[in-house]
Amino acid sequence: MVWIFRVLFTISVVAAGVALFFFLVGLQDGSVSSFNMMLWMGLLAVVLAVPAGGYALHACNHPWASVAVLLVTALPAFVYLLFILAVLIFQPRWN
């Protein structure tokens, strides 16, 4: 059970890091502005709260609840990674 938590926690932290990276790059190039700042704040709040909540639940000895919380970001991130790998391996024609 611990290895499942560790894998999902790692994927969630990487997904949070990617979202934070795109936010910081958007701040630098001006694509994150006052117009969409609240959308970014909401997205970052959820993406950063999921690993924190999963870790807190795991620390309180609730392993299944922590896995369920971590699946919120880990599952879509893993599916997207599989999609990118499939595109790189199979090199589909998009026309």
N, C-alpha and C positions, 0 to 999 in steps of 0.2 A: 504494500500500500504506500509505503514511503517513496518508492521510486516513481510511482504515478504522480504523486504530489510534486516531486522534484522536477520531473519532465514538464508538467503543466505550468509550474511556477516559472521555470526558465523560459518557456515559450511566451508566457504572459509578460514577463519582464522585458524580453526582447521586443515584443509588440509595443509595449509602452515606450521603450527607447526609440523605436522607429517613429512613433507618433510625435514624441517630443522633438526628435531631430527635424521632422518636417515642419513643426511649429516654429522652431528657432530659425530655420532657413526661410520660412515665410515671413517672419518678422524682419529678417535682414533684407530680403528683396522687395518687401512692401506688399506682398500678396495677402498677408494677414493684416487687416486694417481694423478700424473701429466698426466698420460695417459687419464684419463676420467674427469679431473677437469673442462674442458670447457663445457662438457655435464652437469655437476652438476651446474655450474654457470648459464647456460642458463635456466635450469629447475627451479632453485631457483629464478632467475630474473622474470620469468613469474608467478610463484606461489606466489611470494611476491608482484608483481605489480598489480595483479588482485584485491585483497582486497583494496589496496591503491587507485587504479583507481576507483573502485566502490564507495569508501567512498568520494573521491573528486567529482565525478559526483553527488552523493547524496547531498553533501554540496552545490553544485552549482544549486540545484533544478532541476535536471534532473533524476527523479525517474526511468523512464522506461529504460533509458540508463544504469543507475547503476545496475539495476536488470539484464539486458542483459550481462553486463560485469561480474558480479558475477556468473552467470550461467556457465561460462567457467570452473570454478573449482568446483563449488558447485554441479552441476549435476553429473559429474563422481564420485565425492567423495560419494554422497548420494547413487548412484546405487551400488557402491562397498560395502558400509555399508549394504545395503539390501542383497547383495550376501553373505556376511559374516554371517549375521543373519540367512539367509535361511540355510546355511551349518550347523550352530550350532543347529538350531531347528530341521531340518529334518534328519540330520546325514546320508548323502547319502553314498552308497558303491561305491568306486572309481575303483573297479576291473572289 
